[in-house]
């Protein structure tokens, strides 16, 4: 280091008359240049030699993960060699490859490359085509940008939230995505998979899409759309015509569901499916009939009405003599006792209802069949029928009254990957708050705050983006639209009504 006490003029005096210093040949400088050139040339020759002669494992930086351990050991299975075998390497080709590699990942190839190999292999092995992100994505990423291989035999590392936030945490990228999304056919966004037999409830896509920027789930992640929409729009409700009061079914006077005295609870009706992710659909036979057994005759409780078809119910009531004969036979009565028994039951039934027509009217249109029987025990009160207690019933000029068929929605929040089996230790009411609900129209979905209790650094449960969301999705699936602010209901939509 120069002496700080010397001036610039004094320092320059040292080189006076020596301006051609760097033009002179110097052995050390020549040696460094020669070594550099030889190193570059030797490296290129080594690459060519080993590409032609050496085994492929020479280029392999590490073993494949357990996910891909069954793949053949040939590099050609995944990697594309067209850069070397596809003709002479020109400067333009080199520039394009470098540009794409920096923007989309080293493995990206405009002609297909490793991404195409990944898609073909996954289609062949799983039978399902995988697409990339939403249609409004500004720039798709290469498979290898998120799924990094050759890191060892352990499972491939989970995709970090930072990969997602490179877009979702960038306001410029999200603004561009919003602009692109507003010019795309809305049907292209219906990609969230659900079994075809399920009924799904989908709200209209927001004008800006889902492009709000955030940094993590527990602080600034948006509230779930179904909750924010129902707060802003009163018409976002469960439009099912079935009348059901959750709070009433938690009451202390509800009878036990078996002889052991088991009380009715959430898990009796809401049972996980075989995969454990979703809930089985509620049915009358499996969940309701144990209490609502559709009895109508106080003296013959074993005689119950059919369920599910109003014409069948009307036919049953009009053929009561035949059913009473079957009851008599089941009790072992002799042939001469059957007709008097049938007549006696008919007289008792008329005393109970007044007439045959009044019986039919009571069965279809009584909205609270338990009210006249408050003196009876809870188990007996719950057995007597009245279609209008649970259903919408409309009289018909001819034939049986029309009963609106219930529509039970199976999927409410389509954009999440939720697994009920993983939450078995959590009480249902902690998230769904059903014990406070009195109306069928209530949408009993958890709010974000319910999830943050666990999925946050405080709750010490994983809160990565892939905990709840999938980047990839199979092909498009059809779902049921939720009612816009001034449109028809979900019920009308499913029934094909205008």
C-alpha positions as CSV (number, residue, x, y, z in Angstrom):
1,X,0.0,0.0,0.0
2,X,1.4,3.5,-1.0
3,X,2.6,5.7,1.8
4,X,-0.4,8.1,2.5
5,X,2.1,10.9,3.1
6,X,3.2,10.8,-0.6
7,X,1.4,12.9,-3.1
8,X,0.0,11.7,-6.4
9,X,2.7,13.6,-8.2
10,X,5.4,11.8,-6.2
11,X,3.8,8.4,-6.9
12,X,3.7,9.2,-10.7
13,X,7.4,10.1,-10.7
14,X,8.1,6.4,-10.2
15,X,6.6,5.4,-13.6
16,X,8.0,8.4,-15.5
17,X,9.5,7.2,-18.8
18,X,8.1,3.7,-18.4
19,X,4.7,4.1,-20.2
20,X,5.4,0.9,-22.3
21,X,5.5,-1.3,-19.3
22,X,2.5,-3.4,-20.2
23,X,3.6,-3.8,-23.8
24,X,6.7,-5.6,-22.8
25,X,6.6,-9.4,-22.9
26,X,6.7,-10.8,-19.4
27,X,7.2,-14.6,-18.8
28,X,4.9,-14.8,-15.8
29,X,2.0,-13.1,-17.6
30,X,2.5,-15.3,-20.7
31,X,2.6,-18.4,-18.5
32,X,-0.7,-17.4,-16.8
33,X,-2.4,-16.8,-20.2
34,X,-1.1,-20.1,-21.5
35,X,-2.3,-22.0,-18.5
36,X,-5.8,-20.4,-18.7
37,X,-6.2,-21.3,-22.4
38,X,-4.9,-24.9,-21.8
39,X,-7.4,-25.3,-18.9
40,X,-10.4,-24.2,-20.9
41,X,-9.4,-26.3,-23.9
42,X,-8.6,-29.3,-21.7
43,X,-12.0,-29.0,-20.1
44,X,-13.8,-28.9,-23.4
45,X,-11.8,-31.9,-24.6
46,X,-12.6,-33.8,-21.4
47,X,-16.3,-33.1,-21.8
48,X,-16.3,-34.4,-25.3
49,X,-14.2,-37.4,-24.4
50,X,-16.3,-38.4,-21.4
51,X,-19.5,-37.8,-23.3
52,X,-18.4,-40.3,-25.9
53,X,-16.4,-42.8,-23.8
54,X,-17.0,-42.4,-20.0
55,X,-20.0,-44.0,-18.2
56,X,-23.0,-41.7,-17.5
57,X,-22.5,-41.8,-13.8
58,X,-19.4,-39.5,-14.3
59,X,-21.9,-36.7,-14.9
60,X,-24.3,-37.8,-12.1
61,X,-24.1,-35.4,-9.1
62,X,-26.0,-37.8,-6.8
63,X,-28.4,-40.6,-6.4
64,X,-32.1,-40.3,-7.4
65,X,-34.6,-39.8,-4.6
66,X,-36.8,-42.7,-3.4
67,X,-39.7,-41.2,-5.6
68,X,-37.7,-42.0,-8.7
69,X,-35.5,-44.9,-7.5
70,X,-37.3,-47.3,-9.8
71,X,-36.5,-45.4,-13.0
72,X,-33.9,-46.8,-15.3
73,X,-30.4,-45.6,-14.7
74,X,-30.0,-44.1,-18.2
75,X,-29.8,-40.2,-18.2
76,X,-31.7,-40.2,-21.5
77,X,-34.8,-41.2,-19.6
78,X,-35.1,-37.7,-18.3
79,X,-32.5,-35.5,-19.8
80,X,-32.5,-34.1,-23.3
81,X,-29.3,-34.2,-25.4
82,X,-30.6,-32.3,-28.4
83,X,-28.3,-29.3,-27.5
84,X,-25.4,-31.6,-28.5
85,X,-26.9,-33.9,-31.0
86,X,-29.3,-31.5,-32.7
87,X,-26.9,-29.9,-35.0
88,X,-24.2,-27.2,-34.7
89,X,-24.2,-25.0,-31.6
90,X,-24.6,-21.5,-32.9
91,X,-24.3,-18.3,-30.9
92,X,-28.0,-17.6,-31.2
93,X,-28.9,-21.1,-29.9
94,X,-26.5,-20.7,-27.0
95,X,-27.9,-17.3,-26.0
96,X,-31.5,-18.6,-26.1
97,X,-30.6,-21.6,-23.9
98,X,-28.8,-19.5,-21.4
99,X,-31.7,-17.0,-21.3
100,X,-34.4,-19.7,-20.8
101,X,-32.3,-21.4,-18.2
102,X,-32.0,-18.3,-16.1
103,X,-35.7,-17.5,-16.4
104,X,-37.3,-20.9,-16.1
105,X,-34.7,-23.3,-14.6
106,X,-31.7,-25.0,-15.9
107,X,-33.7,-28.0,-17.1
108,X,-36.2,-26.0,-19.2
109,X,-36.1,-26.7,-22.9
110,X,-38.3,-25.0,-25.4
111,X,-38.8,-28.1,-27.5
112,X,-40.0,-30.2,-24.6
113,X,-37.0,-31.3,-22.6
114,X,-37.2,-32.6,-19.1
115,X,-40.6,-31.1,-18.5
116,X,-42.1,-33.1,-21.3
117,X,-40.3,-36.2,-20.1
118,X,-41.8,-35.6,-16.6
119,X,-45.4,-35.2,-18.0
120,X,-45.2,-38.3,-20.2
121,X,-43.9,-40.5,-17.4
122,X,-46.4,-39.3,-14.9
123,X,-49.2,-39.8,-17.4
124,X,-48.0,-43.3,-18.2
125,X,-47.6,-44.4,-14.5
126,X,-50.6,-42.7,-12.9
127,X,-53.0,-42.6,-15.9
128,X,-53.8,-38.9,-15.2
129,X,-52.5,-36.0,-17.2
130,X,-51.0,-33.3,-15.0
131,X,-51.1,-29.6,-15.9
132,X,-49.2,-26.7,-14.5
133,X,-50.6,-23.8,-12.5
134,X,-53.8,-21.8,-13.1
135,X,-54.5,-20.4,-16.6
136,X,-53.6,-16.9,-15.5
137,X,-50.1,-17.7,-14.4
138,X,-47.7,-15.2,-16.0
139,X,-44.8,-17.6,-16.3
140,X,-44.9,-21.3,-15.8
141,X,-41.8,-22.8,-14.1
142,X,-39.8,-25.8,-15.0
143,X,-40.4,-29.0,-13.0
144,X,-36.8,-29.0,-11.8
145,X,-37.1,-25.4,-10.5
146,X,-39.2,-26.8,-7.6
147,X,-38.5,-30.5,-7.7
148,X,-34.8,-30.9,-7.4
149,X,-33.3,-34.3,-7.9
150,X,-29.9,-36.0,-7.4
151,X,-29.9,-34.9,-3.7
152,X,-29.7,-38.4,-2.3
153,X,-31.8,-41.5,-1.6
154,X,-34.1,-39.8,0.8
155,X,-37.5,-38.5,-0.2
156,X,-37.5,-35.5,-2.5
157,X,-37.6,-32.3,-0.5
158,X,-41.0,-30.7,-0.2
159,X,-41.5,-27.6,-2.2
160,X,-40.8,-24.6,0.0
161,X,-43.3,-21.7,0.4
162,X,-40.6,-19.4,-0.9
163,X,-41.1,-20.9,-4.3
164,X,-44.7,-19.9,-4.2
165,X,-44.0,-16.5,-2.8
166,X,-41.7,-15.7,-5.6
167,X,-44.9,-14.9,-7.4
168,X,-47.6,-14.6,-4.7
169,X,-45.4,-12.3,-2.7
170,X,-44.6,-10.1,-5.7
171,X,-47.2,-7.4,-6.4
172,X,-45.9,-6.8,-10.0
173,X,-46.3,-10.5,-10.9
174,X,-49.7,-10.7,-9.3
175,X,-50.9,-7.5,-11.0
176,X,-49.9,-9.0,-14.4
177,X,-51.6,-12.3,-13.5
178,X,-54.8,-10.4,-12.6
179,X,-54.8,-8.6,-16.0
180,X,-54.2,-11.9,-17.8
181,X,-57.0,-13.7,-15.9
182,X,-59.6,-11.1,-16.8
183,X,-59.2,-11.9,-20.4
184,X,-59.4,-15.7,-20.1
185,X,-62.6,-17.8,-20.4
186,X,-63.8,-18.5,-16.8
187,X,-64.3,-22.2,-17.5
188,X,-60.5,-22.6,-17.8
189,X,-60.1,-22.0,-14.1
190,X,-62.3,-25.0,-13.1
191,X,-59.5,-27.4,-12.5
192,X,-60.0,-28.4,-8.8
193,X,-60.5,-32.1,-8.7
194,X,-63.3,-33.9,-6.8
195,X,-64.9,-37.3,-7.4
196,X,-67.5,-37.1,-10.1
197,X,-70.3,-38.3,-7.7
198,X,-69.7,-35.4,-5.4
199,X,-71.7,-32.1,-5.4
200,X,-69.3,-29.2,-5.2
201,X,-70.2,-25.6,-4.3
202,X,-68.2,-23.0,-6.2
203,X,-68.4,-19.3,-5.8
204,X,-67.9,-17.0,-8.8
205,X,-64.2,-16.3,-9.4
206,X,-63.3,-12.7,-8.2
207,X,-62.7,-10.2,-11.0
208,X,-59.0,-9.9,-10.0
209,X,-58.7,-13.7,-9.4
210,X,-56.7,-14.8,-6.4
211,X,-53.9,-12.4,-6.8
212,X,-53.6,-10.7,-3.4
213,X,-50.0,-10.7,-2.3
214,X,-49.0,-12.1,1.1
215,X,-46.0,-13.4,3.0
216,X,-47.3,-16.3,5.1
217,X,-50.5,-18.0,6.1
218,X,-50.9,-16.9,9.7
219,X,-50.5,-13.1,9.2
220,X,-51.6,-11.7,5.8
221,X,-53.1,-14.7,3.9
222,X,-56.6,-13.7,2.7
223,X,-59.7,-15.0,4.5
224,X,-61.2,-18.1,2.8
225,X,-63.3,-16.9,-0.1
226,X,-66.5,-18.7,1.1
227,X,-66.4,-16.8,4.4
228,X,-65.5,-13.4,3.0
229,X,-68.2,-13.8,0.3
230,X,-71.0,-14.8,2.7
231,X,-70.1,-11.8,4.9
232,X,-70.5,-9.4,1.9
233,X,-73.3,-11.1,0.1
234,X,-76.3,-12.4,2.1
235,X,-77.4,-14.6,-0.8
236,X,-74.3,-16.8,-0.4
237,X,-76.1,-19.4,1.7
238,X,-76.8,-23.1,1.7
239,X,-79.9,-23.2,-0.5
240,X,-80.8,-26.8,0.4
241,X,-84.6,-27.1,0.9
242,X,-84.1,-29.7,3.6
243,X,-85.0,-28.2,7.0
244,X,-82.4,-29.0,9.6
245,X,-81.5,-27.5,13.0
246,X,-78.1,-28.5,14.2
247,X,-78.5,-26.9,17.6
248,X,-81.7,-28.9,18.3
249,X,-79.9,-32.2,17.7
250,X,-77.5,-31.3,20.5
251,X,-80.3,-30.8,23.0
252,X,-80.4,-33.0,26.2
253,X,-83.9,-34.4,25.4
254,X,-82.8,-36.1,22.2
255,X,-83.1,-39.8,22.8
256,X,-80.2,-42.2,22.8
257,X,-79.4,-43.9,19.5
258,X,-78.9,-47.4,20.9
259,X,-79.7,-49.5,23.9
260,X,-76.3,-48.7,25.4
261,X,-77.5,-45.1,25.9
262,X,-75.1,-43.6,23.3
263,X,-76.0,-39.9,22.7
264,X,-76.3,-38.3,19.3
265,X,-73.1,-36.5,18.3
266,X,-71.4,-35.1,15.2
267,X,-69.6,-38.4,14.4
268,X,-72.8,-40.4,14.3
269,X,-73.9,-38.6,11.1
270,X,-70.6,-37.3,9.7
271,X,-68.4,-40.2,9.0
272,X,-65.2,-40.1,6.9
273,X,-65.0,-41.9,3.6
274,X,-62.7,-44.8,2.8
275,X,-59.8,-42.4,2.1
276,X,-60.4,-40.4,5.3
277,X,-60.3,-37.0,3.4
278,X,-64.0,-36.3,2.8
279,X,-67.2,-37.1,4.6
280,X,-69.7,-39.7,3.4
281,X,-73.0,-38.2,2.2
282,X,-75.8,-38.1,4.8
283,X,-78.6,-40.5,4.0
284,X,-82.0,-41.1,5.6
285,X,-81.5,-44.8,6.1
286,X,-78.0,-44.6,7.6
287,X,-78.3,-41.5,9.7
288,X,-81.9,-40.3,10.3
289,X,-84.1,-43.5,10.4
290,X,-82.8,-44.6,13.8
291,X,-84.7,-41.7,15.4
292,X,-87.2,-40.7,12.6
293,X,-88.5,-44.2,11.8
294,X,-91.7,-42.8,10.1
295,X,-94.2,-44.5,12.3
296,X,-97.8,-43.3,12.0
297,X,-99.9,-45.8,14.0
298,X,-99.6,-45.6,17.8
299,X,-100.8,-49.2,18.1
300,X,-98.6,-50.7,15.5
301,X,-95.2,-49.1,15.8
302,X,-93.6,-51.8,13.6
303,X,-95.5,-50.4,10.6
304,X,-93.4,-47.6,9.0
305,X,-93.8,-45.5,5.9
306,X,-91.4,-45.8,2.9
307,X,-89.0,-42.9,2.4
308,X,-87.7,-41.2,-0.7
309,X,-90.8,-41.4,-3.0
310,X,-94.0,-39.5,-2.3
311,X,-95.9,-41.8,-4.8
312,X,-94.8,-44.8,-2.8
313,X,-95.9,-43.2,0.4
314,X,-99.4,-42.5,-1.0
315,X,-99.7,-46.0,-2.4
316,X,-98.6,-47.4,1.0
317,X,-101.3,-45.4,2.8
318,X,-104.1,-46.4,0.3
319,X,-103.2,-50.1,0.7
320,X,-103.2,-50.2,4.5
321,X,-105.5,-53.2,4.8
322,X,-102.9,-55.3,3.0
323,X,-100.2,-54.1,5.4
324,X,-102.3,-54.8,8.4
325,X,-102.8,-58.4,7.1
326,X,-99.1,-58.8,7.0
327,X,-98.8,-57.6,10.6
328,X,-101.4,-60.1,11.6
329,X,-99.6,-62.9,9.9
330,X,-96.3,-61.9,11.5
331,X,-98.0,-62.2,14.9
332,X,-99.1,-65.8,14.0
333,X,-102.9,-65.1,13.9
334,X,-105.2,-67.7,12.4
335,X,-107.0,-67.0,9.1
336,X,-110.3,-66.3,10.9
337,X,-108.6,-63.7,13.1
338,X,-107.0,-61.6,10.4
339,X,-110.1,-59.7,9.1
340,X,-111.4,-58.7,12.5
341,X,-107.8,-57.6,13.4
342,X,-107.6,-55.4,10.2
343,X,-111.0,-53.8,10.9
344,X,-110.0,-53.0,14.5
345,X,-106.7,-51.4,13.4
346,X,-108.6,-49.3,10.8
347,X,-111.1,-48.1,13.5
348,X,-108.2,-47.1,15.8
349,X,-106.5,-45.3,13.0
350,X,-109.7,-43.3,12.2
351,X,-110.0,-42.4,15.9
352,X,-106.4,-41.2,15.8
353,X,-106.7,-39.1,12.6
354,X,-110.4,-38.8,11.8
355,X,-110.5,-40.2,8.3
356,X,-108.3,-41.8,5.6
357,X,-107.9,-38.5,3.8
358,X,-107.0,-36.7,7.0
359,X,-104.4,-39.4,7.6
360,X,-102.8,-38.7,4.2
361,X,-103.0,-35.0,4.8
362,X,-101.3,-35.4,8.2
363,X,-98.5,-37.6,6.9
364,X,-97.6,-35.2,4.1
365,X,-98.3,-31.8,5.6
366,X,-97.9,-31.9,9.4
367,X,-94.9,-29.6,10.1
368,X,-94.5,-30.7,13.7
369,X,-95.9,-34.2,14.3
370,X,-94.3,-34.2,17.8
371,X,-96.3,-31.3,19.2
372,X,-99.5,-33.3,20.0
373,X,-97.5,-36.0,21.6
374,X,-95.5,-34.0,24.2
375,X,-96.8,-36.4,26.9
376,X,-95.1,-39.3,25.2
377,X,-91.4,-40.2,25.8
378,X,-88.7,-38.7,23.7
379,X,-88.1,-41.9,21.8
380,X,-91.8,-42.3,20.9
381,X,-92.2,-38.7,19.9
382,X,-89.3,-38.8,17.5
383,X,-90.8,-41.8,15.6
384,X,-94.0,-40.3,14.1
385,X,-93.9,-38.9,10.6
386,X,-94.7,-35.6,9.0
387,X,-93.0,-35.0,5.7
388,X,-93.2,-31.2,6.1
389,X,-91.1,-31.3,9.2
390,X,-88.0,-31.7,7.1
391,X,-89.1,-31.2,3.5
392,X,-90.8,-28.7,1.2
393,X,-94.1,-30.2,0.3
394,X,-96.4,-28.8,-2.4
395,X,-100.0,-30.2,-2.9
396,X,-100.9,-31.7,-6.3
397,X,-104.2,-31.7,-8.1
398,X,-103.8,-35.4,-8.9
399,X,-101.6,-37.9,-7.3
400,X,-99.1,-37.6,-4.5
401,X,-97.8,-34.2,-3.3
402,X,-94.5,-32.9,-4.7
403,X,-91.6,-33.1,-2.3
404,X,-88.5,-31.1,-3.1
405,X,-85.5,-33.4,-3.2
406,X,-82.7,-32.4,-0.8
407,X,-79.3,-31.3,-2.3
408,X,-76.4,-32.1,0.0
409,X,-73.2,-30.3,-1.0
410,X,-70.1,-32.5,-0.5
411,X,-67.3,-30.0,-1.2
412,X,-67.5,-26.4,0.0
413,X,-63.9,-25.1,-0.2
414,X,-62.5,-26.4,-3.5
415,X,-59.1,-24.8,-3.5
416,X,-57.8,-26.5,-0.4
417,X,-56.4,-30.0,0.1
418,X,-58.0,-30.9,3.4
419,X,-57.9,-34.3,5.1
420,X,-60.4,-34.9,7.9
421,X,-58.4,-38.0,9.1
422,X,-55.4,-35.8,10.0
423,X,-57.7,-33.7,12.2
424,X,-59.4,-36.5,14.1
425,X,-58.0,-35.2,17.4
426,X,-59.8,-31.8,16.9
427,X,-63.4,-31.4,18.0
428,X,-65.8,-30.9,15.2
429,X,-67.5,-27.9,16.9
430,X,-64.1,-26.1,17.3
431,X,-64.0,-25.5,13.6
432,X,-67.6,-25.8,12.4
433,X,-69.5,-24.2,15.3
434,X,-72.5,-26.3,14.5
435,X,-73.9,-26.2,18.1
436,X,-74.8,-22.6,17.5
437,X,-76.6,-23.1,14.1
438,X,-80.4,-23.3,13.9
439,X,-80.9,-22.8,10.1
440,X,-80.1,-25.0,7.1
441,X,-78.9,-21.9,5.3
442,X,-75.9,-21.6,7.6
443,X,-72.6,-22.4,5.9
444,X,-70.6,-24.0,8.7
445,X,-67.1,-23.8,7.3
446,X,-64.1,-22.9,9.4
447,X,-62.7,-19.4,9.3
448,X,-59.0,-18.8,8.8
449,X,-58.6,-17.9,12.5
450,X,-59.7,-21.4,13.4
451,X,-56.8,-22.9,11.3
452,X,-54.2,-20.4,12.5
453,X,-54.6,-21.7,16.0
454,X,-52.6,-24.7,15.0
455,X,-51.1,-23.9,11.6
456,X,-48.7,-21.2,12.7
457,X,-45.4,-20.9,14.5
458,X,-47.4,-20.5,17.8
459,X,-49.4,-23.7,17.1
460,X,-46.3,-25.5,15.8
461,X,-48.1,-27.3,13.0
462,X,-47.0,-27.0,9.4
463,X,-48.2,-23.9,7.6
464,X,-46.5,-24.2,4.2
465,X,-48.3,-23.4,1.0
466,X,-48.4,-27.1,0.0
467,X,-49.9,-28.0,3.4
468,X,-53.3,-27.0,1.9
469,X,-52.8,-26.2,-1.8
470,X,-51.6,-28.1,-4.8
471,X,-49.7,-26.5,-7.6
472,X,-50.6,-29.2,-10.2
473,X,-54.1,-30.4,-11.0
474,X,-55.6,-33.0,-13.3
475,X,-57.8,-32.0,-16.2
476,X,-60.9,-29.9,-15.8
477,X,-63.8,-31.1,-13.7
478,X,-67.4,-29.8,-13.6
479,X,-68.6,-28.1,-10.5
480,X,-71.8,-26.4,-9.3
481,X,-71.9,-22.7,-9.3
482,X,-72.9,-20.8,-6.2
483,X,-75.7,-18.3,-6.7
484,X,-74.5,-14.8,-7.7
485,X,-76.1,-11.8,-6.0
486,X,-79.1,-11.7,-8.4
487,X,-79.3,-15.2,-9.8
488,X,-80.9,-18.6,-9.1
489,X,-80.1,-20.7,-6.2
490,X,-77.9,-23.8,-6.1
491,X,-81.0,-25.9,-5.6
492,X,-82.6,-24.5,-8.8
493,X,-79.3,-25.0,-10.7
494,X,-79.0,-28.6,-9.7
495,X,-82.6,-29.3,-10.5
496,X,-82.3,-27.6,-13.9
497,X,-84.8,-24.9,-13.0
498,X,-84.6,-21.5,-14.6
